[in-house]
Amino acid sequence: MTRKRRRLLTVVAGMSCLGVAVALMLNAYGDGLVFFYSPSELESHHVTPGQRLRIGGLVEENSVVRQSDGLTITFKVTDLSKTVPVSYRGIVPDLFREGQGVVAEGSLGADGVFMASNILAKHDEKYMPPEVAAALKKSGRWKDGAGPEGVTKP
Amino acid sequence: MNRPPHQISRMSLHRFANPTRFLRIADAVSPWATGLAVLLLAVGLYLGLAVAPPDYQQGQTVRIMFVHVPAAWMAMACYSLMALASAIALIWKHPLADLSAKAAAPLGAGFTAIALVSGALWGQPMWGTWWVWDARLTSFLVLFFLYLGYIALWQAIDDPTRAARAAAILALVGFVNIPIIKFSVDWWNTLHQPASIVRMNGPAIDVSILVPLLVMMAAFNVYFVALLLWRIKAEIIARRVRTLALARVEPEAGA
């Protein structure tokens, strides 16, 4: 009886210590575990031009422009409070659309334009048939402009 | 018969941990679990592949979800079960607890592999990449290696009692990864989208897609139970064979 209780206490204490240790470790890593920065975070982090990093957010509506060379596109990434202009030369994924999530890998130019070398599309956690999406938009229950929630984080 | 109270409570505690009783229950449940798993899988695959509508953004590719999500869910559920069984084995020394954890490990590793591969196949057309080192994908890969390490540890130590102890501690230590996987998409910016089913405000999936998904998840759960019962049975029998072999060797050695 007492031996069982002692083993129980050992396991509980061991798991608690481990949990606290891991929590502290993950907390200390902080930014290192982040896959991308939002435009607001980019501003507060004082990124030096040329440093490689990823930025993520929504592709701003009506911001995608295909340049005359046919390969380069420019668009703006927004987290709804700040925006970053992005330039990218290459093929974008199927899900790359205005109002949708995107992650761009590259570096910030001296002129403030983010030069992307790789573009990844990010979709949200919502799944629905096209008719439902159309009906939601028609009835005005679609958060237009705000985009689907959960894509950007402050 | 008047048993002293402490003996009665011990009886009830060990009621389901008694291997003979377990074999009897498993034999009764197994055919039903197997049949139900086949039925649910058939219905779930039909609903998912033929009935469910395409997604408004992802089109037909969304159907990968009907395999990917149940597999990922089972990978985490199976590990949680192993950690629980390991704790019971360490603390209360139930004879079936470490056998259950050992029997579950290869199944969990299989589910993890399915989730990783189907996720890569989904990521390539949708995200534009097979793999990224974001918090969700990386922690899930760690889960796969935890399973492999757990299986390897059992193989590496000859004495079953010591192997069980070491493996149980590894399973418990590795359990910290489970909440990290679950909440990685909330704690850090990840390419992987946040939770769709278990989240505040309820599921973010339309009913027409959610129902086939839930049927597939039920199918994977029952399939896991059916396989697990078979594997625990095999482990019990293997242990009995071992005991019998030792009993035959020992008198000869003593003579």
Boltz contact constraints between the chains, C-beta under 6 A:
constraints:
  - contact:
      token1: [A, 7]
      token2: [B, 91]
      max_distance: 6.0
  - contact:
      token1: [A, 8]
      token2: [B, 91]
      max_distance: 6.0
  - contact:
      token1: [A, 11]
      token2: [B, 87]
      max_distance: 6.0
  - contact:
      token1: [A, 11]
      token2: [B, 90]
      max_distance: 6.0
  - contact:
      token1: [A, 11]
      token2: [B, 91]
      max_distance: 6.0
  - contact:
      token1: [A, 18]
      token2: [B, 176]
      max_distance: 6.0
  - contact:
      token1: [A, 22]
      token2: [B, 176]
      max_distance: 6.0
  - contact:
      token1: [A, 33]
      token2: [B, 135]
      max_distance: 6.0
  - contact:
      token1: [A, 33]
      token2: [B, 188]
      max_distance: 6.0
  - contact:
      token1: [A, 34]
      token2: [B, 188]
      max_distance: 6.0
  - contact:
      token1: [A, 34]
      token2: [B, 189]
      max_distance: 6.0
  - contact:
      token1: [A, 35]
      token2: [B, 134]
      max_distance: 6.0
  - contact:
      token1: [A, 35]
      token2: [B, 189]
      max_distance: 6.0
  - contact:
      token1: [A, 35]
      token2: [B, 190]
      max_distance: 6.0
  - contact:
      token1: [A, 35]
      token2: [B, 191]
      max_distance: 6.0
  - contact:
      token1: [A, 36]
      token2: [B, 189]
      max_distance: 6.0
  - contact:
      token1: [A, 93]
      token2: [B, 128]
      max_distance: 6.0
  - contact:
      token1: [A, 95]
      token2: [B, 126]
      max_distance: 6.0
  - contact:
      token1: [A, 103]
      token2: [B, 191]
      max_distance: 6.0
  - contact:
      token1: [A, 120]
      token2: [B, 127]
      max_distance: 6.0
  - contact:
      token1: [A, 120]
      token2: [B, 128]
      max_distance: 6.0
  - contact:
      token1: [A, 120]
      token2: [B, 129]
      max_distance: 6.0
  - contact:
      token1: [A, 121]
      token2: [B, 127]
      max_distance: 6.0
  - contact:
      token1: [A, 121]
      token2: [B, 128]
      max_distance: 6.0
  - contact:
      token1: [A, 122]
      token2: [B, 191]
      max_distance: 6.0
  - contact:
      token1: [A, 123]
      token2: [B, 57]
      max_distance: 6.0
  - contact:
      token1: [A, 123]
      token2: [B, 193]
      max_distance: 6.0
  - contact:
      token1: [A, 124]
      token2: [B, 193]
      max_distance: 6.0
  - contact:
      token1: [A, 125]
      token2: [B, 193]
      max_distance: 6.0
  - contact:
      token1: [A, 125]
      token2: [B, 194]
      max_distance: 6.0
  - contact:
      token1: [A, 125]
      token2: [B, 196]
      max_distance: 6.0
  - contact:
      token1: [A, 125]
      token2: [B, 204]
      max_distance: 6.0
  - contact:
      token1: [A, 126]
      token2: [B, 204]
      max_distance: 6.0
  - contact:
      token1: [A, 127]
      token2: [B, 55]
      max_distance: 6.0
  - contact:
      token1: [A, 127]
      token2: [B, 205]
      max_distance: 6.0
  - contact:
      token1: [A, 127]
      token2: [B, 209]
      max_distance: 6.0
  - contact:
      token1: [A, 128]
      token2: [B, 56]
      max_distance: 6.0
  - contact:
      token1: [A, 128]
      token2: [B, 206]
      max_distance: 6.0
  - contact:
      token1: [A, 129]
      token2: [B, 53]
      max_distance: 6.0
  - contact:
      token1: [A, 129]
      token2: [B, 208]
      max_distance: 6.0
  - contact:
      token1: [A, 130]
      token2: [B, 56]
      max_distance: 6.0
  - contact:
      token1: [A, 132]
      token2: [B, 206]
      max_distance: 6.0
  - contact:
      token1: [A, 133]
      token2: [B, 56]
      max_distance: 6.0
  - contact:
      token1: [A, 150]
      token2: [B, 194]
      max_distance: 6.0
